[in-house]
Amino acid sequence: MSAGNNIYKYIASAAIITLLFAPPLHLGSLWWRELINSGHTILFVFLSFIIYAEVKARAHYSSLIITYIYVVAIGFLLGIAIELLQTMVQREASLADIYGNVLGILAGLCLHASTAVKNIPHRKIIAIFLVIGGASFFLAGMTPLMRLSWDYLQRFKAFPVIMDIDASWCASFMHYDKGEYPGISIIEPEPDWSGYRTLNFSVKSDNDSNVNVVLRVHDKTHNLEYSDRFNMNLTVQHGYNEFEIPLNVIRHGPVERELDMKHIAGITLYSTKFNEWMKILVSNITLK
């Protein structure tokens, strides 16, 4: 194999080790995490060319299609092996990653095939369709990142609305907890609250009696201790409840410091009783 191809192999090997086998990165941004996940598709586009060159060098198949089938099979098995090996470095195996790997392989092979069609009728038209196919596979692999990017834009445009249950973008930033403390968390709300005075939201309860819920707000430097965030017990009555919390109260929530109101990182409303929380609906959360 040529020196140039060896260089590509080394680069790909380093990318696999760095991107896929490294310990999980505790990045604060959902977008950066999704970008790393999308790296599977990007990496396997390049791997498809390397695998093709290896298969072509070791097995001289007369049919290009058979060679491509072997490349897809090897790439698929390589992707599964990578996901299984990730469990050894405290990473979770993911079907979504395998899906992204396959899309990357198919995108790469379409691009390769577009340069390989020669001496056949309408080769230019076929090449164009192959390029379009490759681009389509690649974009399919990047769809989660593009969708999340769009949701970030919609979130920014909706601010000072923090959560709108009727808006599709909210799904990317909401997490429903069903464990010991059932509730709803807003991940990565728009962070700068410094220009506002109150946090407003409504809660509808179908419980027959009053229910206690907890509102917590933390900032970017939160150390995960209870005393290092804002916590407030709220009484939710049957029917609709409107809450208005002064941001100055939230600012002084931590025991030993003030919350950084320009870098708010999360909001959670939770209960200690699952059966009571299942009869509660949190409506729009906004700043005023």
N, C-alpha and C positions, 0 to 999 in steps of 0.2 A: 504494500500500500504506500502511496506517495506521502512525502513529509507533510504536505498540506492536509491530507485526510487525517494523519496522525495528530496534527494540532487540533483539528475539530474533535477528535476522540478525547483528547485530554481536556479540552474545554467542557465537553459534554459530561465527562466523568466528574470534573470538579463541580459542575452545576448540580448534578444529581446528589453528590455528597453534601453540598452546602444547602441546597434548597429543600431536599426531601428527607435527608437523614439528620439534619441539625435538630437540637432540642427545640421544642415549641417556643416561638417568640411571643412574649406577652406585650404585644403592641397595643397602644391605646386606641387605635383607629380601626374600625371595621373595614374601611376602604383598603388599608394597607394589608390586612389579613386576606381580603378577597383577591388583592393583586398577587399575593404570594400563591394562593390557590390557583389563580389563572396561569401562573408560571408553568404548571403541568402541561397545559396545551402548547405554550410557546416552546418549552423544552423538547416535547415530543415531535414537534415539526422538524427540528434539527436532528433529533435521533432517528427519524424515519430515513433521512438521507444516509446516515452512518450505517444503520442496519441494512439498508439496501446495498450499500457498497460492500459490506461484509458478506452478505448472502451471495451477491454476484461474484465475489472473488473466490468463494469456497464451493459454490454449487452452480454449475453452468446450465441453468434451465433454458430450454429453447423458447419458452413462452414467457413474455414479460408479465402477463397476468398471474402466472403461477409464482413468479418471483415476488410480486406484490402481495399475494396471499400469504406467503411465508413471512414477509415483512410485517404484515398486520398481526399474524399469529404470534411472532416473536415479541413484537412491541406490546401486545396485549398481556402476554405472560410476564414480560419484564415489569409492566405496570403493576400487576398483581403481586409480584415478588417484592417490589419496592414498598407497596402498602403493608405487606406482612412484616417486612423488616422494620418499618417505622414503629411498630408496636414495641420494638426492643429499645427505642430511645424515647419512650414516653410520648409518642405521637399516636393518634388514632387512625386506623385504616378507614378509608372513605371510598364509597362507591362513586361519589361525585368526582373524585380525583381520577379514578380509573376511566370514567366517562370522558373527562377532559383529556386524558392520555390518548384514548382511541381517536378522538376528534383531531388531536394534533397529528397523529400518524396519518389519518386519512387526508388531512389538509396537505401534509408534506408530500404524500404520494401523488395527489392530484397535481401539485405544482411540478413534481418530477416528470409525471406522464405528459404534461403539456410541452415539455422540451424533448420528449422521446418520440412523439408521433411524427414519423417521417415516411415519405414515399407511399402515402395513402391518400385517397381522394378526400377533399375538403379538410385537409389537415389543419389549416388555419382556424376554421370554424370550430373544429374539435378541440384545438388547443385553447381557444377562448372559453369554451364551455368548461374545460378542465380547470382553468384558472378561476373561473367563477365558482365552480364546485369547491375548489380548495379554499377560496376566500369564505365561502358559506360555512364550511366545516370549522374554519378558524374562528369566525364570528360567533358560531354556536358555542364554541368553547369559552369565548370571552363574554357571553351573554350575562352571566351573573354579575360580573364586574361592571358592565355597561348599565345593567338595571340598577345596581346599587348607586352608581354615579348619578343616574337620573333622580333617584330618590333623595340623594344629598342635595341636589339642586332644588327639588320641590320643597324639601324641609327648610332650606335657606329662604325661599320665596315666601313660605307660610309664616315664618317667624314674625311676631312673638307667639304664635301658636306653637306649643310644644308637642301636643298630641291632638290629632283630629281622627276620631274613630271611623269617619267616613272617607278618609283619604287613603289611597293605596300605598303612598310612600311610608306611612306609619309602620307598616308591617316589618320593614327592615330594621326598625329601631325599638320595637316592642318585644319583650320576653315575658311569657307567662310562667310563673313558678307554681309548681304543684307539689312541692315537698313539704317540709316541716313548717315553712312559713309561706303559704300560698299567697300569691299576689301578682302584681304587674310591675315590670321595670321598664323605664324608658332609658335605653342605652344611647349614649352620646347625644343628649339634647343640644340644641344650639347653645354654645357655652357662655356667651357674654350676656349676663343678666344685669349688669351694672347700671343700665339706663332705665330700669323699671322699679316699681314700688311694691307690687303684690304678685303672688302666685295664686291663680284662680282655677278652680275645677269643680265639677259636679259629680256626685255619686248617687246612683239609684240603688236602693236596697229593697229586695222582696222578702227579707226576713221580717217576721212578725214583731220581734223585739229589737231593741237597740243592739248594735254591733260595734265593737271596738276595732279600729284599724290603725295602723302606724304609717305615718308619712316620714320618709327619710330622704335627705338630699346630701350628696357628697360632691366634692370637687376633685380636681386632677391630682392633688397631692394627698388624698385620703390614704391613711395607713391601715385601713380595714378594721380599725378599732371602733367600738360602739361610741366611745366618747369623742371621736375625731370627726363626727358628722352631725348634721341636724336630724333630730328625731322628735316627732310629736305624735302623741296619742289623740285620735279623733273619734268622736262618737257619731256613728251613722245611724240615723233613725229610719224607720220604714218610709218608703217613698223617695222623693227627690231631696237631695241635700246640696246646698251651695257652700263652698268653702273659699275663704279669702285669707291667705297667710301673708303678713307683711314680710318683705324680703329682708328688712332690717332684723327681724326675729330669726330668720333663717341664717343670716350672716353670723349671728352670735351663737349658733347651735353648738359648735365644738367647745369643749371645756377649756382648752389651753390656747386657743387661737381663734381667728375669724376665718370663715369660709372665703375663698377667693371667688368673688362673684363674677369675675371675668373668665373663669375656667371651671364652670359647673360641668360635672362629668356623668351624673346619673340621678334619676329620681325613682323611688320605689314606693308603692302603696301595698301593704301586705297585712294579713291577719294571722292568727295562730290557730284558726279553726277552718278546716277545708270546707265543711258543709255550709258554713256561714258565708265564706267568700264566694262560693259558687252561685249565690243569689245576689251578688253585687256587680254592678256595671259602672265602670269609671268612664265618664264622658270627657269632653274636650278639656285639655289642660293648656292654659295660656298665661302670659305675663301682661300686667297692666301697669 
